[in-house]
Amino acid sequence: MLTYLIFLTVGVIIGITSSLFGFGGGFLVVPALFWLLPHAHVPTHLVMHVAVATSLTIMMLNSINSTWTHTRRGHINWAIFFSIAPAIAIGSILGAFLSIWISGNTLRYSFICFLSAIIIRNLLNLNKEFKTVSPAEIKLPPAYLLKTMGLGIGAIATLLGVGGSVLTVPLLRRSKMRMINAVALAAPLSLPVALFGATSYYIIGLHIAGLSNGFEGLIYLPAFFGIGLGGFIGVPLGARIGHHLPDRFYARIYILLQILVILFMLKHQN
């Protein structure tokens, strides 16, 4: 019972951050599970695999939950979603295939460098539109460029086992979209990443011996249900908070969270 309460508490926190910032997948769930799973008697050599697999499954649930919540508040621009989602879905499939050939450290260092470049631009005011936007009409890149970006977003997000918010939100901010709408749109755009990633780990887990009851593939069901239920409590709270945050302040918090993500990833390189 204590294990479920811990997972539930973690789920509430992750649900808030998932709805508030579009973060809550691999950035928060994986480290939480990496610490908790050994106490739940998950085999040591499978802890990281189970953490990633369960994280992607939870991400799928949180994305649906967050999408529904933001839709009710009118935060999501569905026309933009349908213009980029197919490319992200294709990129997610490519990313799942490429993950077999690319080492984890190479992916992590590449991601850290990419995210660091985005943050540096923001902090140096070279990308002022991220910190504040005018009420001007949204200006997306040309269709061919948007689809190319979607392919890259889907591939990178699936390779890293995280949602695509860290890539989609800066893109949408440069297109003059308010922070609450950019974060809201990141929720449904994370679904292809979660769906293809979780399915792959489920299939892989079916061929691994030594897993006890409580598993579906490499997905640990007690964590999935506990954190998933907590997400249903936390997501509406996050959306409610985000609805009342000043746009400029909201964007600054998002950048700060990105910096914390980089520090965590650097700390866990080895």
Beta strands, then each sheet from edge to edge (+ up, - down):
strand 1: 215-216
strand 2: 219-220
sheet 1: 1+ 2-
end
